[in-house]
Amino acid sequence: MGGGNRQGKFAEDYVRVLASAAGLLVYTYDLDLDGIDLGLRYPGRAGRVASPAIEVQVKSWSRPKVGEGRLVYDGLDEVQYNKLVDGPFSVPRYLFLVVMPPGEGAYTRVETDGLVLRQLAYFHDLSGEKPVALPDKGRRRRVRIPIGNVLTERTLRALVGAPERAADG
């Protein structure tokens, strides 16, 4: 498996691990025709809603740029961007950005008390953005993600709409 494919697969697996730890179901679609990599669902009731869910596009990034307290990401083309913003959608959509070490051998670290996945994942809701009128796959769309939007078990459950767990910390 080539470096780009390995990095992308690891990013999706990183999200899968967090979702499993958060008690969420993860699903994929038969074909990626709608710009969605993974669906995440809480298998139960959350107040008046049964089985709340979100859909996500997962991107990996090994050379992050930060400016003014935000990750400055230029990795979405205009078509991908529109698939996250041009709603309304019946299921909320998010961009998940997994920032990874540049070297393939640095994705994980085994320690005496467990396995460390490196480095961090971030989430961003683009629903308030304006779609590109005539999107072009050849043009990139800049996205600024607040560095405080770290994806954790707790934030993932909150995005899905799952009830909080007493053990979350």
C-alpha positions in Angstrom: 0.0 0.0 0.0 1.4 3.4 -1.0 2.1 6.2 1.5 -0.9 8.3 0.5 -3.3 5.3 0.8 -1.7 4.2 4.1 -2.1 7.7 5.5 -5.7 8.0 4.4 -6.6 4.5 5.8 -4.9 5.3 9.1 -6.9 8.5 9.4 -10.2 6.6 8.9 -9.1 3.9 11.3 -8.2 6.6 13.9 -11.7 7.9 13.7 -13.0 4.3 14.0 -11.0 3.8 17.1 -12.4 7.0 18.7 -15.9 6.1 17.7 -15.6 2.6 19.2 -14.3 4.0 22.4 -17.2 6.4 22.4 -19.7 3.6 22.0 -20.8 4.6 18.5 -21.4 2.5 15.4 -19.4 3.2 12.3 -20.6 2.5 8.8 -19.4 3.0 5.3 -21.4 3.4 2.1 -21.2 1.1 -0.9 -19.7 3.8 -3.1 -18.3 7.2 -2.3 -20.5 9.2 -4.6 -21.6 11.8 -2.1 -18.3 12.9 -0.5 -18.9 10.9 2.7 -16.3 8.5 4.1 -17.9 7.3 7.3 -21.3 7.5 9.1 -21.4 7.5 12.9 -24.5 6.5 14.9 -25.4 6.2 18.5 -27.3 2.9 18.9 -30.0 4.1 21.3 -32.2 7.0 22.3 -30.9 10.5 23.0 -33.9 12.2 24.4 -36.6 12.2 21.8 -34.4 11.1 19.0 -33.6 7.4 18.2 -30.3 6.5 16.7 -28.8 10.0 16.1 -26.1 10.1 13.5 -23.6 12.2 11.6 -21.7 11.8 8.4 -18.1 12.7 7.9 -15.4 13.3 5.3 -12.1 12.2 6.7 -8.9 13.9 5.5 -5.3 13.3 6.7 -2.6 15.8 6.8 1.1 15.4 7.7 2.4 19.0 7.3 -0.1 21.2 9.2 -0.1 25.0 8.9 -1.4 27.0 11.8 -2.4 30.7 11.7 -4.4 32.8 14.2 -5.4 29.9 16.4 -6.7 27.8 13.4 -5.4 25.0 11.2 -5.3 26.4 7.7 -6.2 23.5 5.4 -6.1 23.7 1.6 -6.7 20.0 0.9 -10.4 20.2 -0.2 -11.2 20.7 -3.8 -14.4 22.8 -4.5 -16.5 19.7 -5.3 -15.6 18.1 -2.0 -16.2 21.3 -0.2 -19.7 21.7 -1.7 -20.6 18.1 -0.7 -20.1 19.3 2.9 -21.8 22.7 2.7 -24.5 22.6 0.0 -27.4 21.3 2.2 -29.6 21.2 4.0 -28.8 17.6 4.8 -31.0 15.2 6.7 -27.9 14.0 8.6 -25.4 16.6 9.7 -22.0 16.5 7.9 -18.6 17.3 9.2 -15.0 17.5 8.0 -12.7 15.5 10.2 -9.0 16.3 9.8 -6.4 13.9 11.2 -3.1 15.5 11.7 -0.4 12.9 11.5 3.4 12.6 11.8 5.1 12.9 8.4 6.9 9.5 8.7 4.9 6.3 8.2 6.7 4.6 11.0 5.5 7.3 13.5 1.8 6.7 13.3 1.7 4.6 16.5 3.8 4.0 19.6 3.6 1.0 21.8 4.1 1.7 25.5 3.9 -0.5 28.6 0.4 0.7 29.3 -1.0 0.7 25.8 -1.0 1.8 22.2 -0.7 5.5 21.3 -2.3 6.7 18.1 -0.5 9.8 16.7 -1.3 12.7 16.5 -4.6 14.5 16.8 -7.9 14.7 14.9 -10.0 17.9 14.5 -13.6 18.5 13.5 -15.2 21.3 11.6 -18.9 22.1 10.8 -19.1 23.7 7.4 -22.9 24.0 7.4 -23.0 27.8 7.6 -20.6 28.3 4.7 -21.7 29.3 1.2 -21.3 26.7 -1.6 -19.1 27.5 -4.6 -21.4 28.4 -7.5 -19.5 26.5 -10.3 -17.3 24.0 -8.4 -14.1 22.8 -10.1 -12.2 19.7 -8.9 -9.0 21.5 -10.0 -9.4 24.4 -7.6 -8.8 24.2 -3.8 -11.0 25.7 -1.1 -9.3 26.9 2.1 -10.9 25.8 5.4 -9.8 27.3 8.8 -10.4 24.9 11.6 -10.2 26.2 15.2 -7.4 24.3 17.1 -9.8 23.9 20.0 -12.0 21.5 17.9 -10.1 18.4 19.0 -11.9 15.2 18.3 -12.2 13.1 21.5 -14.6 10.5 22.7 -16.6 13.3 24.4 -16.7 15.7 21.5 -17.6 12.8 19.1 -20.5 11.8 21.3 -21.7 15.4 21.4 -21.5 15.8 17.6 -23.6 12.7 17.1 -26.0 13.8 19.8 -25.4 10.9 22.1 -26.1 11.4 25.8 -23.0 12.1 28.0 -21.6 9.2 30.0 -20.7 9.6 33.6 -17.3 8.1 32.9 -16.3 10.6 30.2 -13.5 12.8 31.3 
